[in-house]
Amino acid sequence: MAQTLFYIIVAIVVADFLFERLLDYLNTTRWSDRLPGELQGIYNADEYKKSQQYLKVNHKFQMLTSTVSFLALLAMLLFGGFAWLDETVRQWTTNPIWMTLLFFGVLGLASDLLSTPFDIYDTFVIEEKFGFNKTTPKTYILDKLKGWLLGAVIGGGIMALIVWIYESTGQWFWLVAWGAVTFFTVFMTMFYSDLIVPLFNKQTPLEEGELRDAIEKFAEKVGFRLKNIYVIDGSKRSTKANAYFTGLGPKKRIVLYDTLIADHTTDELVAVLAHEIGHYKKKHTLTGTILGIIQTGIILYILSLFIGNPLLSQALGAHEGSFHMGLLAFGMLYSPISTVLGILMNMLSRKNEFAADRFAAVNFNGKSLKEALKKLSVKNLSNLRPHPAVVFVHYSHPPLLQRLKAIDQTIAEKQ
């Protein structure tokens, strides 16, 4: 039975890799050397040519990195690498919490070290070539060290807590763990911008002036209590622009990238924020949090049914069962279900994006929102003609052309 599970795991890993490469290929069929008619008025010929070059370079690079990751994982499975690591950590400690922390700590560090050369090339060669990179070597190194520290403290702390709950609560493991993870999720949703973001970026309140007055005027119009409007120094790492809404209740805040402010008019910025406020008014943020919590509970319940079975660990070559080996095997076996759930969540997310666009167009200015979305897409060299299959599987936001068409329909209905 363990051997059968092993073959199933290998089959899932191979199928997932091939499926992703198929999606990559489908996207390449949408490339064009000439500016397509539907993109005229968004890209000019030179900008479009640059965007196609960016897509092609990133495609080749992604093919390389994904292949290396796939071969590394396949080698660990076929040559018993996970079993070897399991035996090694058992020589260091027999405490289940420390075994789990050491096991995943070594795997995480090895994975990060393997990917770092590729990440450096992506940041300092590809992104630099196309004019995006603003990250200095010092910032990159500091980010890496901070990431390791956060992973050890937060990731390690959560993992230790879950193993302790598993060892202490028996059949109620999934329920107690669900409660702990839910508390952490809500806490981080509320305080992420206060605790984590400042470690990497500087956030400053939006200064008094035309933009702040316009934002506050719109927020008051739609009944949105807003005290926290921040500007983040995104230009510290990249020229790409963005804006996002975060937090719950009194801790909610809107964050604008300084690169976004530099490239857009006041009306365009307010339109972008109207979209973000639309998510809140339509309860997308709250619904997403609740759905995430429910999904976590289901995963933990299913995990609790199988984690104690030594066959999971034996499928990866271990001689005896353990929480960490069982969790790793379960994660691989659960991957197809995770893919399906991810597709469903992306479908809901795309629907919510249309709804937030409609909110902005109805309550503020659809034309300004269209111009903002166009500028963002061109500046970020976005792929405006992705293959429908790729959109269906991976896109949390609808492609730009679909959004523009929907906004036009809303404008026509409003008139």
HELIX and SHEET records of a PDB file:
HELIX    1   1 ALA A    2  THR A   28  1                                  27    
HELIX    2   2 GLY A   37  LEU A   39  5                                   3    
HELIX    3   3 ALA A   45  LEU A   78  1                                  34    
HELIX    4   4 GLY A   81  TRP A   92  1                                  12    
HELIX    5   5 PRO A   96  TYR A  121  1                                  26    
HELIX    6   6 ASP A  122  ILE A  126  3                                   5    
HELIX    7   7 GLU A  127  LYS A  129  1                                   3    
HELIX    8   8 PRO A  137  LEU A  150  1                                  14    
HELIX    9   9 GLY A  151  GLY A  155  3                                   5    
HELIX   10  10 GLY A  156  THR A  169  1                                  14    
HELIX   11  11 GLY A  170  TRP A  172  5                                   3    
HELIX   12  12 PHE A  173  LEU A  195  1                                  23    
HELIX   13  13 VAL A  197  LEU A  199  5                                   3    
HELIX   14  14 GLU A  210  LYS A  221  1                                  12    
HELIX   15  15 GLY A  234  LYS A  236  5                                   3    
HELIX   16  16 GLY A  249  LYS A  251  5                                   3    
HELIX   17  17 ASP A  258  ASP A  263  1                                   6    
HELIX   18  18 THR A  266  LYS A  281  1                                  16    
HELIX   19  19 HIS A  284  PHE A  306  1                                  23    
HELIX   20  20 PRO A  310  ALA A  315  1                                   6    
HELIX   21  21 PHE A  323  ALA A  360  1                                  38    
HELIX   22  22 ALA A  361  ASN A  365  3                                   5    
HELIX   23  23 GLY A  366  LYS A  379  1                                  14    
HELIX   24  24 PRO A  388  HIS A  394  1                                   7    
HELIX   25  25 LEU A  400  LYS A  414  1                                  15    
SHEET    1   A 4 GLN A 203  PRO A 205  0                                        
SHEET    2   A 4 ILE A 229  ILE A 232 -1                                        
SHEET    3   A 4 ARG A 253  TYR A 257  1                                        
SHEET    4   A 4 ALA A 243  THR A 246 -1                                        
END                                                                             
